[in-house]
Amino acid sequence: MSTSLVTARPEEPVREVVKRMVEHSVGSVLIVDDEGRLAGIFTERDLARLVARGASLEEPVSKYMSRSPVTASPDEPLAKIATKMIEHWLRHIPVVDEQGRPLGVISIRDVLRVIASFESFP
């Protein structure tokens, strides 16, 4: 899990959020509200959709983010998180605390790293 959170506010322009993605080499940015709670997630897929529509990058990210994203708790087993990824076709799942504040992000790369570390499969 990556705990170096890359976040943005809902009113920020998409262009600024994309710059942040590039600067931090991440595939998603967590969108947080005034209290620091997760309001949504903006991913490479969201960016591809808005570019395909010819949308303006000056619009607020809240217009294109995925609202109410699938999340995980800090003590949730990786196998359960991987199942959520498969069931919902996701590449990033935010890990949040009881108040909905982000603690980290588990990416498909994190899951693959664990699988690659296995010497054999059952």
C-alpha positions in Angstrom: 0.0 0.0 0.0 1.2 3.4 -0.9 0.9 5.8 2.1 2.4 8.8 0.2 -1.0 10.2 -0.5 -1.6 12.4 -3.6 -4.8 14.4 -2.9 -6.8 17.2 -4.5 -9.8 19.3 -3.6 -13.1 18.8 -5.6 -12.9 22.4 -7.0 -9.4 22.1 -8.4 -9.2 22.1 -12.2 -8.5 18.8 -13.9 -5.3 20.2 -15.4 -3.8 20.7 -12.0 -4.8 17.2 -10.8 -3.2 15.7 -13.9 0.0 17.7 -13.3 0.1 16.2 -9.8 -0.4 12.7 -11.2 2.6 13.2 -13.6 4.8 14.8 -10.9 4.2 11.9 -8.5 4.1 9.1 -11.1 0.7 7.9 -9.9 -2.4 6.6 -11.6 -4.9 8.1 -9.2 -5.5 11.1 -7.0 -7.7 11.0 -4.0 -10.3 13.8 -3.9 -10.9 15.0 -0.3 -13.4 17.3 1.3 -12.9 20.1 3.8 -12.7 17.6 6.7 -10.1 15.4 4.8 -12.7 12.7 4.1 -12.6 10.8 0.8 -15.1 12.4 -1.6 -13.9 10.6 -4.7 -11.0 9.3 -6.8 -9.7 10.6 -10.2 -7.9 7.9 -12.2 -6.2 7.5 -15.5 -9.4 6.0 -16.8 -11.4 9.1 -15.8 -8.8 11.2 -17.7 -9.1 9.0 -20.8 -12.9 9.4 -20.7 -12.9 13.2 -20.5 -10.2 13.5 -23.2 -12.3 11.3 -25.5 -15.3 13.6 -24.9 -13.2 16.6 -25.7 -13.9 18.1 -22.3 -12.1 21.1 -20.9 -9.2 20.4 -18.5 -10.1 23.7 -16.8 -13.3 22.2 -15.4 -13.4 21.1 -11.7 -12.2 17.5 -11.1 -15.4 16.9 -9.1 -17.2 16.8 -12.5 -15.2 13.8 -13.7 -14.1 12.0 -10.5 -15.6 8.7 -9.5 -17.8 9.4 -6.5 -18.2 7.1 -3.6 -15.4 4.8 -4.6 -15.0 1.3 -3.4 -12.7 1.4 -0.4 -10.9 -0.9 2.0 -10.3 -0.8 5.7 -6.7 -0.9 7.1 -7.2 -4.5 8.5 -8.9 -5.9 5.4 -7.0 -8.9 3.9 -5.3 -8.4 0.6 -7.2 -11.3 -0.9 -10.5 -9.5 -0.2 -9.2 -6.3 -1.7 -8.0 -8.1 -4.8 -11.5 -9.7 -5.1 -13.0 -6.2 -5.0 -10.6 -5.1 -7.7 -11.7 -8.0 -9.9 -15.4 -7.6 -9.2 -15.5 -3.9 -9.9 -12.8 -3.7 -12.6 -10.6 -1.4 -10.4 -6.9 -0.7 -10.4 -6.8 1.5 -7.3 -8.6 1.1 -4.0 -8.3 3.7 -1.3 -7.8 2.5 2.3 -9.8 4.7 4.7 -10.2 5.0 8.5 -13.5 4.8 10.4 -14.2 8.5 9.6 -13.6 8.0 5.8 -10.2 9.7 5.8 -7.7 8.2 3.4 -4.7 6.3 4.8 -3.3 5.0 1.6 -4.0 3.4 -1.8 -3.7 -0.2 -2.8 -3.0 -0.6 -6.5 -3.1 -3.5 -8.8 0.8 -3.3 -8.8 0.8 -3.8 -5.0 -1.3 -7.0 -5.5 1.0 -8.2 -8.3 4.1 -7.6 -6.2 2.7 -9.9 -3.5 1.8 -12.6 -6.0 5.2 -12.4 -7.6 6.8 -12.9 -4.2 5.2 -16.4 -3.9 7.5 -19.3 -4.6 4.6 -21.5 -5.5 0.9 -21.4 -5.7 -1.4 -23.7 -3.8 
